[in-house]
Amino acid sequence: MSKFEIIGGNKLSGEIVPQGAKNEALQVICATLLTKKEVIINNIPDIRDVNKLIELLAFLGVEVKKIKEGTFSFKAENVDIDLIETKEYADLASRLRGSIMVVGPMLARFHKAANPIPGGDKIGRRRLDTHYIGFEKLGADVHFDKKHSRYSIKAKHLKGAYMLLDEASVTGTANIIMAAVMSEGKTTIFNAACEPYISQLCRMLNSMGANITGVGSNLINIEGVKELNGCSHTILPDMIEIGSFIGMAAMTGSSLTIKDVNYEELGMIPDVFRKIGIHIERKGDDIFIPEQKIYEVERFMDGSIMTIADAPWPGFTPDLISIALVVAIQAKGSVLIHQKMFESRLFFVDKLIDMGAQIILCDPHRATIIGLEKRYPLRGVNMVSPDIRAGVALLIAALSAEGKSVIDNIEQIDRGYQNIDTRLRAIGADIKRID
């Protein structure tokens, strides 16, 4: 396993460009299975989860060509659908959570699919019921093989249906949309996730010939078509990485410009960080974070303590809760962080407490942070990255700390952040990768 060695306390400066959005990439790459024609996707991030998904599609027979850095061509003309029954496929698919999203396209085009229980972050229960209930409403039969921990899904004929999702699952919504685009008749999905990733997927599918309306809302209507064509699609900048860089600039007291952020798609992310006291300036499509000696947390209008909570889009994305928490450590004032979705996502705070943070873990979902106001710097420690987002939160803490920190299991960080050490060194960070 690899690790990062970080000497903290250095100010960062200059410009940094966010990678393509990981969560969008996983969806739109799976969507290439829906057509025999060539699909070109731009701004694909070079990260472990995305590369593993591309490897999975290539195993199935998708012709994959790298056109240039970040741009790939996919042609799923000669897919061998029988390979989904093999141990090799199960081994590849079980390594990443994104593999679940090949099921919808396979079901739509080949009328059968199979998938093992997918991997991913260990942040609590991440059930798949929304996906499979949606497939069943479209007419599929779902069987779970307990012996091999494997789902088998078959459908002689998919027919559009009305469905009210039990949760606004992003991956569940994406999977059901991809299954429905070639179903007979009309499909209506209520309580659909409406993150920019879903809007981008729908725009891509419509450019391929799908008929999807309600894009950007939680009520999506799909009129099924018989086949889809190829297209060219460009992935948005990664809003999670943008939020991470905002927090990094504040914690290290740095002046930083984040380039080409596609600001209109960031939702309330900038406003939430402003509530923590971070000064954010929009300059065209860039974000500028000026150096701040102190940033002060707002209070609610009645004077009560500020609460930062995650919620389905357009609420604050759960993937940035860890970043908001770590940024609050050096704020002036107190913050209650309420992470509603995953019961294990806040457990990384013990390492922050070891570094000197004043955090009370109230329960698995809530933590109170009493800001240090930058009067007391964090101290470097040895720690382990438990998941992608917590790993980057620990990295931000280490960059702001006095002395040396070591972060093990950085493969977790590499799953979601492209060449993060190289890019941070370019703006002044003292970070070294040790294999």
C-alpha positions as CSV (number, residue, x, y, z in Angstrom):
1,M,0.0,0.0,0.0
2,S,1.1,3.6,-0.6
3,K,1.1,6.5,1.8
4,F,1.4,10.3,1.8
5,E,4.0,12.1,3.9
6,I,2.9,15.7,4.4
7,I,4.8,18.6,6.1
8,G,2.1,21.0,7.1
9,G,2.0,24.7,7.6
10,N,2.8,25.8,4.1
11,K,0.6,28.4,2.4
12,L,-0.7,27.4,-1.0
13,S,-1.0,29.9,-3.9
14,G,-1.7,30.0,-7.6
15,E,-4.4,28.3,-9.7
16,I,-5.8,24.7,-9.7
17,V,-8.1,23.1,-12.3
18,P,-10.7,20.6,-11.0
19,Q,-10.8,17.2,-12.7
20,G,-13.9,15.8,-14.5
21,A,-16.7,14.7,-12.2
22,K,-16.2,11.2,-10.9
23,N,-19.8,10.5,-10.2
24,E,-20.9,11.7,-13.6
25,A,-18.1,9.7,-15.4
26,L,-19.3,6.4,-13.8
27,Q,-22.8,7.0,-15.1
28,V,-22.1,8.2,-18.7
29,I,-19.5,5.5,-19.3
30,C,-22.0,2.8,-18.4
31,A,-24.5,4.5,-20.8
32,T,-22.2,3.7,-23.7
33,L,-23.5,0.1,-23.4
34,L,-26.9,1.3,-24.7
35,T,-25.8,1.6,-28.3
36,K,-23.7,-0.1,-31.0
37,K,-22.5,3.3,-32.3
38,E,-19.4,5.1,-31.2
39,V,-19.7,7.4,-28.2
40,I,-16.9,9.9,-27.4
41,I,-16.6,11.2,-23.8
42,N,-14.4,14.2,-22.9
43,N,-13.0,15.3,-19.5
44,I,-12.8,11.8,-18.0
45,P,-10.8,11.8,-14.8
46,D,-7.8,9.5,-14.5
47,I,-8.8,7.9,-11.2
48,R,-8.9,4.4,-9.9
49,D,-12.7,3.9,-9.9
50,V,-13.2,5.2,-13.4
51,N,-10.3,3.2,-14.8
52,K,-11.6,0.0,-13.2
53,L,-15.0,0.7,-14.8
54,I,-13.4,1.2,-18.2
55,E,-11.5,-2.1,-17.7
56,L,-14.8,-3.8,-16.9
57,L,-16.5,-2.6,-20.1
58,A,-13.4,-3.6,-22.1
59,F,-13.7,-7.1,-20.6
60,L,-17.3,-7.3,-21.9
61,G,-16.1,-6.5,-25.4
62,V,-16.6,-2.8,-25.6
63,E,-13.9,-1.3,-27.9
64,V,-12.2,1.4,-25.9
65,K,-9.8,3.9,-27.5
66,K,-7.9,6.7,-25.8
67,I,-8.1,9.7,-28.2
68,K,-6.1,12.1,-26.0
69,E,-5.7,12.8,-22.3
70,G,-9.2,12.7,-20.8
71,T,-11.0,11.8,-24.0
72,F,-12.0,8.2,-24.8
73,S,-14.1,6.6,-27.6
74,F,-16.4,3.7,-26.6
75,K,-18.0,1.3,-29.1
76,A,-20.2,-1.4,-27.6
77,E,-20.9,-3.2,-30.9
78,N,-19.6,-6.6,-30.0
79,V,-20.5,-7.1,-26.3
80,D,-20.4,-10.7,-25.2
81,I,-23.2,-10.7,-22.7
82,D,-22.5,-14.2,-21.6
83,L,-19.3,-13.0,-19.9
84,I,-21.5,-11.6,-17.0
85,E,-21.8,-15.2,-15.8
86,T,-18.1,-15.7,-15.3
87,K,-16.0,-15.5,-12.2
88,E,-13.7,-13.0,-14.0
89,Y,-16.5,-10.5,-14.4
90,A,-17.6,-11.0,-10.8
91,D,-14.1,-10.3,-9.6
92,L,-13.8,-7.1,-11.7
93,A,-17.3,-5.8,-10.8
94,S,-17.0,-6.4,-7.1
95,R,-14.1,-4.0,-6.8
96,L,-16.1,-0.9,-7.4
97,R,-19.5,0.4,-6.5
98,G,-20.0,2.0,-9.9
99,S,-20.3,-1.4,-11.5
100,I,-24.0,-1.5,-10.3
101,M,-24.8,1.0,-13.1
102,V,-24.0,-1.4,-15.9
103,V,-27.2,-3.3,-14.9
104,G,-29.7,-0.8,-16.3
105,P,-28.1,-0.5,-19.8
106,M,-27.6,-4.3,-20.0
107,L,-31.2,-4.9,-19.1
108,A,-32.4,-2.3,-21.7
109,R,-30.3,-3.6,-24.6
110,F,-29.7,-7.3,-23.8
111,H,-32.7,-8.1,-21.5
112,K,-30.5,-9.6,-18.9
113,A,-27.8,-8.6,-16.4
114,A,-25.9,-9.9,-13.5
115,N,-23.9,-8.2,-10.8
116,P,-22.1,-9.2,-7.5
117,I,-22.6,-7.0,-4.5
118,P,-20.4,-4.0,-5.5
119,G,-17.5,-2.6,-3.5
120,G,-16.9,1.0,-2.5
121,D,-16.5,3.1,0.6
122,K,-17.2,1.5,4.0
123,I,-19.3,4.4,5.3
124,G,-22.4,2.5,6.4
125,R,-25.2,0.6,4.8
126,R,-25.7,1.3,1.1
127,R,-28.7,-0.7,0.1
128,L,-29.5,-1.4,-3.6
129,D,-33.3,-1.9,-3.2
130,T,-34.1,1.3,-5.1
131,H,-32.4,0.0,-8.2
132,Y,-33.9,-3.4,-8.2
133,I,-37.5,-2.3,-7.2
134,G,-37.3,0.1,-10.2
135,F,-36.2,-2.8,-12.5
136,E,-39.1,-4.9,-11.2
137,K,-41.6,-2.2,-12.0
138,L,-40.4,-2.1,-15.5
139,G,-41.1,-5.8,-15.8
140,A,-37.8,-7.5,-14.8
141,D,-37.3,-10.5,-12.6
142,V,-34.7,-10.0,-9.9
143,H,-33.1,-13.0,-8.1
144,F,-30.4,-12.8,-5.4
145,D,-28.1,-15.8,-5.1
146,K,-27.0,-15.8,-1.4
147,K,-24.4,-18.5,-2.0
148,H,-22.5,-16.4,-4.5
149,S,-23.7,-12.9,-3.3
150,R,-24.8,-12.2,-6.8
151,Y,-27.9,-10.6,-8.4
152,S,-29.4,-12.0,-11.6
153,I,-31.9,-9.8,-13.5
154,K,-33.8,-10.9,-16.6
155,A,-36.7,-9.4,-18.6
156,K,-38.2,-10.7,-21.9
157,H,-39.9,-7.4,-22.3
158,L,-39.5,-4.0,-20.5
159,K,-42.6,-1.8,-20.3
160,G,-42.8,1.7,-19.0
161,A,-44.4,2.3,-15.6
162,Y,-45.0,4.9,-12.9
163,M,-42.8,4.7,-9.9
164,L,-42.3,6.7,-6.7
165,L,-38.8,6.0,-5.5
166,D,-38.4,5.2,-1.9
167,E,-35.3,7.4,-1.7
168,A,-33.8,9.9,-4.1
169,S,-30.8,7.7,-4.9
170,V,-28.5,9.2,-7.5
171,T,-27.2,5.8,-8.8
172,G,-30.7,4.3,-8.5
173,T,-32.2,7.1,-10.5
174,A,-29.5,6.8,-13.2
175,N,-29.8,3.1,-13.4
176,I,-33.6,3.2,-13.8
177,I,-33.4,5.9,-16.4
178,M,-30.9,3.9,-18.5
179,A,-33.2,0.8,-18.2
180,A,-36.3,2.8,-19.2
181,V,-35.0,4.7,-22.3
182,M,-35.6,1.7,-24.5
183,S,-38.7,0.3,-22.7
184,E,-42.1,0.3,-24.4
185,G,-44.3,3.2,-23.6
186,K,-43.9,5.9,-20.9
187,T,-42.0,5.7,-17.6
188,T,-42.5,8.3,-14.9
189,I,-40.0,8.5,-12.0
190,F,-41.2,10.6,-9.1
191,N,-38.8,11.5,-6.2
192,A,-35.9,11.1,-8.7
193,A,-32.5,12.4,-7.8
194,C,-31.8,15.7,-9.6
195,E,-28.1,16.2,-9.1
196,P,-26.2,17.7,-12.0
197,Y,-24.8,14.2,-12.7
198,I,-28.4,13.0,-13.5
199,S,-29.1,16.1,-15.6
200,Q,-25.9,15.5,-17.6
201,L,-26.8,11.8,-18.1
202,C,-30.2,12.8,-19.4
203,R,-28.7,15.4,-21.7
204,M,-26.3,12.8,-23.1
205,L,-29.1,10.2,-23.6
206,N,-31.3,12.8,-25.3
207,S,-28.4,13.6,-27.7
208,M,-28.3,9.9,-28.5
209,G,-32.0,9.9,-29.4
210,A,-33.8,9.3,-26.1
211,N,-36.9,11.2,-25.2
212,I,-36.5,12.4,-21.6
213,T,-38.3,15.4,-20.1
214,G,-38.3,17.0,-16.7
215,V,-34.5,17.1,-16.7
216,G,-33.2,18.8,-13.6
217,S,-36.4,18.2,-11.6
218,N,-37.5,15.3,-9.3
219,L,-40.2,14.3,-11.8
220,I,-38.7,12.6,-14.9
221,N,-40.8,11.3,-17.8
222,I,-39.3,9.0,-20.4
223,E,-40.9,7.9,-23.7
224,G,-39.2,4.7,-24.7
225,V,-37.4,4.5,-28.1
226,K,-36.3,1.4,-30.0
227,E,-32.6,2.3,-30.3
228,L,-30.0,4.9,-29.5
229,N,-27.2,6.4,-31.6
230,G,-23.8,7.6,-30.8
231,C,-22.8,11.1,-29.5
232,S,-20.1,13.3,-28.1
233,H,-20.4,14.3,-24.4
234,T,-18.3,16.4,-22.0
235,I,-18.2,15.8,-18.3
236,L,-18.7,18.6,-15.9
237,P,-15.9,19.7,-13.5
238,D,-16.1,17.7,-10.2
239,M,-18.0,19.8,-7.7
240,I,-16.7,17.6,-4.8
241,E,-13.2,18.5,-5.7
242,I,-14.1,22.2,-6.0
243,G,-15.5,22.1,-2.5
244,S,-12.4,20.3,-1.3
245,F,-10.2,23.0,-2.7
246,I,-12.3,25.8,-1.1
247,G,-11.9,24.1,2.3
248,M,-8.2,23.5,1.7
249,A,-7.6,27.2,0.9
250,A,-9.4,28.3,4.1
251,M,-7.7,25.8,6.4
252,T,-4.2,26.6,5.2
253,G,-4.8,30.4,5.1
254,S,-4.1,30.5,1.4
255,S,-5.0,32.6,-1.5
256,L,-6.2,30.2,-4.3
257,T,-8.0,30.4,-7.7
258,I,-10.1,27.4,-8.7
259,K,-10.4,27.5,-12.5
260,D,-13.3,26.7,-14.8
261,V,-15.8,25.5,-12.1
262,N,-19.0,25.7,-14.1
263,Y,-20.4,27.9,-11.3
264,E,-24.1,27.5,-12.2
265,E,-24.0,23.8,-11.5
266,L,-22.5,24.1,-7.9
267,G,-25.9,24.7,-6.3
268,M,-25.6,25.8,-2.6
269,I,-22.0,24.6,-2.2
270,P,-20.4,28.1,-2.2
271,D,-23.2,29.4,0.2
272,V,-22.6,26.6,2.7
273,F,-18.9,27.4,2.9
274,R,-19.8,31.1,3.2
275,K,-21.8,30.1,6.3
276,I,-18.7,28.7,7.8
277,G,-17.1,32.1,7.2
278,I,-15.1,31.5,4.0
279,H,-14.8,34.4,1.7
280,I,-15.6,33.3,-1.9
281,E,-15.4,35.5,-4.9
282,R,-16.8,34.5,-8.3
283,K,-14.7,35.8,-11.2
284,G,-16.3,34.7,-14.4
285,D,-16.4,30.9,-14.2
286,D,-13.5,30.8,-11.7
287,I,-13.7,30.9,-7.9
288,F,-11.1,33.0,-5.9
289,I,-10.5,32.3,-2.3
290,P,-8.5,35.2,-0.7
291,E,-6.2,34.6,2.3
292,Q,-8.1,34.9,5.6
293,K,-6.5,35.0,9.0
294,I,-9.8,34.2,10.6
295,Y,-13.1,33.0,9.3
296,E,-16.1,33.2,11.5
297,V,-19.1,30.9,11.5
298,E,-22.5,32.5,11.1
299,R,-25.3,31.9,13.5
300,F,-29.0,31.4,12.8
301,M,-31.2,34.5,13.0
302,D,-32.3,33.6,16.5
303,G,-28.7,33.3,17.6
304,S,-28.6,29.5,17.8
305,I,-25.6,27.5,16.7
306,M,-25.1,26.9,13.0
307,T,-26.0,23.4,11.7
308,I,-24.6,22.1,8.4
309,A,-26.6,19.1,7.2
310,D,-26.6,17.0,4.0
311,A,-29.7,16.6,2.0
312,P,-30.9,15.4,-1.5
313,W,-30.0,17.9,-4.2
314,P,-30.5,20.8,-4.3
315,G,-29.5,20.4,-0.7
316,F,-25.9,20.2,0.4
317,T,-24.2,17.1,-1.0
318,P,-23.2,14.3,1.5
319,D,-19.8,14.0,-0.2
320,L,-18.8,17.4,1.2
321,I,-19.9,16.9,4.8
322,S,-16.4,15.6,5.7
323,I,-14.8,18.7,4.2
324,A,-17.2,21.1,5.9
325,L,-16.4,19.3,9.2
326,V,-12.6,19.6,8.9
327,V,-12.8,23.3,7.8
328,A,-14.9,24.1,10.9
329,I,-12.0,23.0,13.1
330,Q,-10.1,26.3,12.7
331,A,-13.2,28.6,12.4
332,K,-14.3,31.1,15.0
333,G,-17.4,29.8,16.5
334,S,-19.1,26.4,16.7
335,V,-20.9,24.2,14.2
336,L,-23.1,21.1,14.4
337,I,-22.4,18.8,11.5
338,H,-25.4,16.5,10.8
339,Q,-24.6,13.7,8.4
340,K,-27.9,12.0,7.8
341,M,-27.3,9.3,5.2
342,F,-24.4,7.1,6.4
343,E,-23.9,5.9,9.9
344,S,-20.1,5.4,9.6
345,R,-19.1,8.5,7.7
346,L,-18.1,10.6,10.8
347,F,-16.0,7.9,12.5
348,F,-12.8,9.4,11.1
349,V,-13.0,12.3,13.6
350,D,-11.0,10.4,16.1
351,K,-7.8,11.2,14.1
352,L,-8.8,14.9,14.0
353,I,-9.1,14.8,17.8
354,D,-5.7,13.3,18.0
355,M,-4.4,16.2,15.9
356,G,-5.9,18.7,18.5
357,A,-9.3,19.4,17.1
358,Q,-12.2,20.1,19.5
359,I,-14.9,17.8,18.3
360,I,-17.7,16.0,20.3
361,L,-19.0,13.0,18.4
362,C,-22.6,13.1,19.6
363,D,-23.7,9.9,17.8
364,P,-22.9,8.2,14.5
365,H,-24.7,11.0,12.6
366,R,-23.8,14.2,14.5
367,A,-20.6,16.0,15.6
368,T,-20.2,19.3,17.3
369,I,-17.0,21.2,16.3
370,I,-15.8,24.0,18.6
371,G,-13.5,26.2,16.4
372,L,-9.9,26.8,17.4
373,E,-9.9,30.3,15.7
374,K,-6.4,29.4,14.4
375,R,-5.0,30.1,17.9
376,Y,-3.8,26.6,18.2
377,P,-2.5,24.8,15.0
378,L,-3.2,21.1,14.6
379,R,-0.3,18.7,15.1
380,G,0.9,16.1,12.6
381,V,0.0,12.5,13.3
382,N,0.0,9.1,11.6
383,M,-3.5,8.1,10.2
384,V,-5.3,5.9,7.7
385,S,-7.7,7.0,5.0
386,P,-11.0,5.1,5.6
387,D,-12.8,6.3,2.5
388,I,-12.4,8.8,-0.4
389,R,-13.9,11.9,1.2
390,A,-12.6,11.3,4.8
391,G,-9.2,10.7,3.2
392,V,-9.2,14.1,1.6
393,A,-10.5,15.7,4.8
394,L,-7.5,14.2,6.7
395,L,-5.2,15.4,3.9
396,I,-6.6,19.0,4.3
397,A,-6.0,18.8,8.1
398,A,-2.5,17.5,7.5
399,L,-1.7,20.4,5.2
400,S,-2.7,22.9,7.9
401,A,-1.0,21.1,10.8
402,E,2.4,21.7,12.3
403,G,5.0,19.0,11.6
404,K,4.8,15.8,9.7
405,S,1.7,13.7,9.0
406,V,1.5,10.3,7.4
407,I,-1.7,9.0,5.7
408,D,-1.8,5.3,4.9
409,N,-4.2,3.5,2.5
410,I,-4.2,6.4,0.1
411,E,-5.5,4.1,-2.6
412,Q,-8.9,5.3,-1.2
413,I,-8.0,8.9,-2.1
414,D,-6.7,7.8,-5.5
415,R,-10.2,6.3,-6.2
416,G,-11.6,9.8,-6.4
417,Y,-8.8,12.4,-6.9
418,Q,-6.6,12.5,-9.9
419,N,-2.8,12.9,-9.2
420,I,-3.7,14.9,-6.1
421,D,-0.1,15.0,-4.8
422,T,1.3,16.3,-8.0
423,R,-1.3,19.0,-8.4
424,L,-0.9,20.1,-4.8
425,R,2.9,20.3,-5.0
426,A,2.4,22.7,-8.0
427,I,0.6,25.2,-5.7
428,G,3.1,24.9,-2.8
429,A,2.1,21.8,-0.8
430,D,4.9,19.7,0.8
431,I,3.5,16.3,0.0
432,K,5.3,13.1,-1.0
433,R,4.0,9.8,-2.2
434,I,5.7,6.7,-0.8
435,D,5.0,3.4,-2.5
